Structures are given as C-alpha cells and as structure tokens.
C-alpha cells in the first residue's frame, strides 16, 4: 500500500518581478483637416513633436494631404480652438493627460480657424 504525506504546498515558481506602470495611454487625436477623430495609443514619454508625428501617420495620406516643410503642433482641444500650443520639446506626460483626453494636431502656419498667418 502506497501512502502519501500531505503538508503545506510549496511554490516552485520564481518570485514575480514588480510590474512597471504602462507608459502607453489611449488618447484622442483631432488632426487638422481630418473629419475623423482617431484613438491613438500614445507613449507618455513622447515629446510633443514625437506625439504629433505619431498621430500624423493615421491621418496624412489617408484623410489629409501632407504639407512638407510645415511644423506640426499640439494643443489641448478647446471649445474655441484657440488654446495655446504646448512647447515642442515638452513630454506628453507633463501635460498630465487622462484616458481619452483629446488633443488637436495642426500645421503651425495655419491659425485655429484656417487663416494663414501674416
């Protein structure tokens, strides 16, 4: 007759390392001249220039014509489309975005309402 002893079970798995917080945050991109708001998985370590370039890939060539040589800028979406743009070298996380926050991406040479700068 075979007998077994029962006792506390011991785990043989190695300890799980602590999980790093995710740097990806789902945001909304409202790209100038694009009639569609896009959901984008943005890296919060992006600079605003990197964030603009990342969002551009989903609009330029699909719904928006490229404007070579023009600088893309990022600003928070506002009721009057008149919010000041973020500094280009600022990191996205410094804007303290929350899940599904909306950002305007636009060509710098054009004002909020589509008028050319003088």
DRENLO-21055 format. One line per 5 residues: number of its first residue (from 1); their letters; for each residue x, y, z of N, C-alpha, C. Coordinates in pm, 1 decimal. Last residue first. Layout:
BEGIN
NUM> A> X Y Z X Y Z X Y Z  ...
//
This chain:
BEGIN
118> XXXXX> 3.7 8604.5 -4100.5 61.8 8716.8 -4176.7 210.1 8728.1 -4149.8  -118.5 8273.7 -4136.9 -54.1 8376.3 -4055.5 6.5 8482.9 -4145.4  -430.1 8189.3 -4289.5 -284.0 8190.7 -4293.8 -229.4 8301.5 -4204.6  -699.7 8042.6 -4117.1 -645.0 8159.1 -4183.5 -493.0 8151.6 -4180.9  -816.2 7834.4 -3974.2 -776.2 7809.7 -4111.4 -721.0 7930.3 -4186.0
113> XXXXX> -862.6 7889.5 -3710.7 -978.6 7887.4 -3799.7 -938.0 7879.9 -3946.3  -609.0 7884.0 -3585.4 -715.3 7795.1 -3539.4 -830.5 7783.6 -3639.3  -371.1 7927.5 -3857.9 -435.0 7960.8 -3730.2 -548.6 7864.6 -3700.8  -95.5 7763.7 -3996.0 -238.5 7792.6 -4006.4 -294.6 7821.3 -3868.0  161.6 7681.9 -3958.6 140.7 7802.7 -4038.4 -5.4 7844.3 -4047.0
108> XXXXX> 153.1 7436.0 -3817.8 182.5 7560.8 -3747.7 150.4 7685.9 -3827.5  -106.9 7207.2 -3844.6 8.6 7264.3 -3911.6 30.2 7405.9 -3858.5  -206.5 7020.1 -3549.7 -229.5 7110.9 -3662.0 -97.6 7159.3 -3720.7  -396.9 6836.2 -3335.6 -269.7 6832.8 -3406.9 -291.0 6919.3 -3530.4  -550.7 6849.2 -3023.6 -551.1 6897.7 -3161.0 -409.5 6889.2 -3215.8
103> XXXXX> -656.9 6584.9 -2812.9 -554.3 6681.7 -2848.6 -570.0 6720.5 -2994.9  -851.5 6459.2 -2545.4 -842.4 6492.6 -2687.2 -739.8 6603.4 -2709.6  -836.5 6175.8 -2328.4 -824.1 6320.5 -2349.3 -801.2 6346.3 -2497.6  -846.6 5900.9 -2277.3 -937.3 5956.8 -2377.9 -935.2 6109.0 -2386.9  -701.0 5927.1 -1961.1 -753.5 5837.3 -2062.3 -859.0 5908.3 -2146.5
98> XXXXX> -528.1 6240.7 -1928.7 -607.9 6131.0 -1873.0 -656.8 6046.1 -1990.4  -210.4 6407.7 -1918.8 -329.8 6360.0 -1988.4 -397.7 6247.2 -1912.5  -11.7 6603.3 -1828.7 -98.4 6528.8 -1737.8 -227.1 6480.0 -1806.9  185.6 6712.3 -1966.4 53.8 6773.7 -1988.9 -51.7 6708.5 -1899.5  391.2 6544.3 -1915.5 390.3 6670.6 -1843.0 261.9 6749.6 -1865.0
93> XXXXX> 360.5 6337.3 -2097.1 320.0 6312.4 -1957.9 315.0 6441.0 -1875.2  475.1 6447.9 -2327.9 330.1 6431.5 -2319.9 284.6 6413.5 -2175.3  732.2 6687.9 -2276.5 687.5 6549.0 -2282.5 536.2 6542.9 -2262.1  831.7 6959.0 -2487.2 762.1 6912.7 -2365.6 720.9 6766.9 -2382.4  922.8 7058.7 -2722.6 1010.5 6963.6 -2653.3 948.8 6909.6 -2523.6
88> XXXXX> 723.3 7239.7 -2800.3 752.8 7123.6 -2883.9 836.1 7018.2 -2812.8  477.1 7350.4 -2569.3 614.6 7359.3 -2620.5 651.1 7229.0 -2691.8  137.0 7345.0 -2692.2 237.7 7303.3 -2595.0 376.7 7328.2 -2654.4  -49.5 7631.4 -2805.3 16.7 7502.2 -2826.1 115.2 7472.1 -2714.3  -342.1 7764.4 -2650.6 -201.2 7780.1 -2685.6 -138.9 7642.7 -2706.7
83> XXXXX> -667.5 7735.1 -2795.7 -573.1 7707.6 -2687.5 -430.0 7724.6 -2738.3  -874.1 7767.4 -2971.7 -779.3 7877.4 -2957.4 -679.5 7855.9 -2843.7  -1115.7 7638.6 -3020.0 -996.9 7602.7 -3098.7 -888.6 7709.3 -3089.4  -1315.1 7687.0 -2839.0 -1290.7 7787.6 -2941.8 -1174.9 7756.0 -3034.0  -1308.5 7459.2 -2673.7 -1432.8 7496.4 -2741.7 -1408.6 7593.5 -2856.3
78> XXXXX> -1007.6 7266.0 -2734.6 -1086.9 7362.9 -2658.7 -1210.6 7399.3 -2739.8  -754.7 7028.7 -2694.9 -877.6 7065.2 -2764.5 -957.3 7159.0 -2675.4  -419.3 7140.1 -2646.8 -538.9 7073.1 -2594.8 -660.8 7117.2 -2676.1  -193.8 7100.5 -2925.7 -258.5 7182.3 -2822.8 -375.2 7103.9 -2766.2  91.2 7070.9 -3127.9 -8.4 7002.3 -3045.1 -63.6 7101.3 -2943.5
73> XXXXX> 204.6 7103.4 -3468.9 197.3 7146.8 -3329.6 84.2 7072.7 -3260.0  430.0 7046.8 -3735.0 307.5 7007.4 -3666.1 315.0 7053.0 -3521.1  560.4 7259.2 -3981.8 577.0 7201.2 -3849.0 441.1 7167.3 -3790.6  621.9 7196.2 -4327.0 542.8 7261.9 -4221.9 559.3 7186.6 -4090.6  755.3 7038.7 -4506.1 822.1 7159.3 -4457.4 746.1 7232.8 -4348.7
68> XXXXX> 462.5 6921.1 -4670.4 606.1 6910.8 -4643.5 666.3 7044.9 -4602.7  182.8 6835.2 -4586.8 231.1 6969.7 -4613.4 379.7 6971.9 -4579.6  -35.7 6581.4 -4705.8 86.0 6621.6 -4637.0 120.5 6764.7 -4677.4  -389.5 6579.4 -4673.2 -271.3 6591.7 -4757.9 -152.6 6634.8 -4673.3  -585.9 6343.7 -4497.6 -523.8 6476.2 -4500.0 -404.5 6473.5 -4593.8
63> XXXXX> -663.9 6085.4 -4490.5 -770.4 6185.1 -4494.3 -717.1 6327.1 -4510.1  -419.0 5954.0 -4565.1 -547.5 5883.6 -4555.8 -662.3 5982.7 -4573.6  -209.2 6124.3 -4567.6 -211.6 6019.7 -4669.6 -339.3 5938.0 -4668.3  -235.5 6171.9 -4226.4 -170.3 6215.3 -4350.1 -161.8 6097.9 -4447.1  -346.4 6002.9 -4018.5 -426.9 6099.6 -4093.3 -364.2 6137.9 -4227.3
58> XXXXX> -169.4 5840.1 -3891.5 -306.5 5790.3 -3903.3 -396.0 5882.9 -3985.9  65.3 5982.3 -3874.9 63.6 5860.5 -3957.4 -77.2 5805.1 -3977.8  18.2 6183.0 -3688.7 14.2 6215.6 -3831.5 2.9 6090.7 -3917.8  71.2 6077.1 -3438.8 -68.7 6095.4 -3478.5 -81.6 6119.2 -3629.1  352.9 6086.7 -3451.0 284.9 5959.0 -3431.0 139.6 5969.1 -3477.5
53> XXXXX> 396.4 6360.6 -3472.1 438.9 6273.0 -3581.7 368.7 6137.4 -3572.9  296.8 6440.9 -3221.0 236.6 6492.3 -3344.2 270.6 6402.7 -3462.7  477.1 6304.7 -3053.0 333.9 6274.1 -3045.6 263.5 6320.1 -3172.9  713.8 6433.5 -3120.7 700.4 6289.7 -3146.1 553.4 6247.6 -3145.0  652.4 6692.3 -3029.8 686.1 6669.2 -3170.8 670.1 6522.0 -3207.6
48> XXXXX> 619.3 6645.2 -2758.1 502.6 6686.8 -2836.2 529.6 6671.1 -2985.6  785.4 6335.2 -2680.9 780.4 6481.6 -2680.1 657.3 6519.5 -2761.6  669.1 6043.2 -2507.3 686.0 6119.1 -2630.9 702.8 6266.5 -2599.7  599.0 5914.3 -2277.7 735.1 5968.6 -2281.4 763.6 6042.9 -2411.7  353.7 5805.0 -2322.5 356.5 5928.6 -2244.1 497.0 5988.1 -2234.8
43> XXXXX> 258.5 5696.5 -2629.8 360.4 5676.1 -2527.4 374.1 5807.6 -2450.4  -78.9 5635.3 -2725.0 37.8 5723.6 -2718.0 130.6 5686.5 -2602.9  -278.9 5499.3 -2930.2 -209.4 5451.1 -2810.7 -77.9 5526.7 -2797.0  -560.5 5689.0 -3038.5 -419.9 5654.2 -3056.7 -359.6 5605.3 -2925.2  -844.7 5737.8 -3226.5 -794.7 5690.8 -3097.4 -652.4 5642.3 -3120.8
38> XXXXX> -931.6 6027.5 -3416.4 -865.2 5897.0 -3406.6 -833.6 5864.1 -3261.0  -1199.4 6177.6 -3577.9 -1116.9 6178.4 -3456.8 -1061.4 6037.8 -3440.5  -1223.4 6289.8 -3907.6 -1235.7 6176.5 -3816.4 -1145.0 6196.4 -3695.0  -1171.2 6481.5 -4092.7 -1305.9 6478.1 -4037.7 -1328.7 6367.6 -3936.0  -888.9 6673.2 -4093.4 -935.8 6535.2 -4091.2 -1072.5 6534.5 -4024.5
33> XXXXX> -794.6 6930.9 -4065.3 -848.4 6892.1 -4196.1 -896.4 6746.9 -4202.2  -592.8 6838.6 -3789.7 -645.1 6945.3 -3874.9 -680.0 6890.8 -4014.0  -695.5 6573.2 -3580.0 -596.7 6625.2 -3674.3 -662.2 6727.5 -3767.2  -728.4 6482.1 -3278.9 -814.3 6558.2 -3370.3 -721.1 6633.3 -3464.0  -693.9 6193.2 -3105.0 -620.8 6284.6 -3192.2 -719.1 6350.0 -3287.3
28> XXXXX> -719.7 6074.8 -2776.1 -789.1 6109.8 -2899.3 -708.4 6213.9 -2974.9  -541.5 5798.8 -2618.8 -585.3 5937.3 -2629.4 -659.9 5957.4 -2760.5  -426.1 5562.1 -2401.6 -513.4 5582.6 -2516.9 -569.9 5723.8 -2512.4  -90.4 5534.0 -2315.5 -220.2 5585.8 -2274.6 -302.7 5608.9 -2400.4  193.8 5366.9 -2193.4 101.7 5389.0 -2304.4 -34.4 5431.4 -2251.3
23> XXXXX> 348.8 5295.1 -1990.5 371.3 5430.5 -2039.1 278.0 5462.9 -2154.7  249.2 5111.1 -1706.0 249.9 5127.1 -1850.9 269.4 5272.7 -1887.8  471.0 5044.1 -1434.1 350.0 5107.8 -1486.3 360.6 5125.7 -1637.5  612.7 4720.9 -1400.9 631.9 4862.9 -1427.2 500.6 4922.8 -1475.7  567.4 4487.0 -1148.4 522.3 4531.8 -1279.9 544.6 4681.6 -1291.6
18> XXXXX> 828.1 4303.4 -988.1 724.0 4407.1 -984.2 691.2 4455.2 -1125.8  859.0 3952.6 -1071.2 915.4 4087.1 -1054.8 803.8 4190.7 -1051.1  764.9 3676.2 -880.8 727.6 3762.0 -993.7 787.5 3900.0 -970.9  989.8 3414.1 -782.7 905.7 3529.5 -748.6 881.3 3615.9 -872.8  957.4 3096.2 -952.8 1037.3 3208.5 -902.4 945.9 3326.0 -868.9
13> XXXXX> 775.4 2812.7 -830.2 790.9 2921.9 -926.7 878.2 3031.7 -868.6  718.1 2631.8 -645.3 849.3 2615.9 -705.9 873.0 2723.6 -811.9  557.6 2656.5 -337.3 565.3 2700.7 -475.6 707.3 2682.5 -526.9  445.8 2392.4 -143.4 546.8 2496.0 -163.0 550.3 2531.6 -311.6  180.4 2306.9 64.8 238.3 2305.3 -69.4 337.0 2420.2 -82.1
8> XXXXX> 196.5 2139.3 374.8 179.8 2265.1 301.3 248.8 2254.8 165.2  110.5 1791.0 329.4 163.2 1902.9 405.2 142.9 2030.2 326.0  67.4 1451.0 343.0 14.7 1580.7 299.0 69.9 1687.2 391.1  216.5 1164.1 221.8 201.8 1259.9 330.9 151.7 1391.0 272.3  87.0 855.9 114.0 144.6 987.3 83.9 126.1 1076.0 204.6
3> XXX> 144.7 511.7 64.5 91.4 620.1 147.1 160.6 749.2 105.8  53.5 217.4 -85.8 130.2 339.2 -101.2 66.2 446.9 -15.5  84.2 -116.6 0.0 0.0 0.0 0.0 89.5 123.9 0.0
//
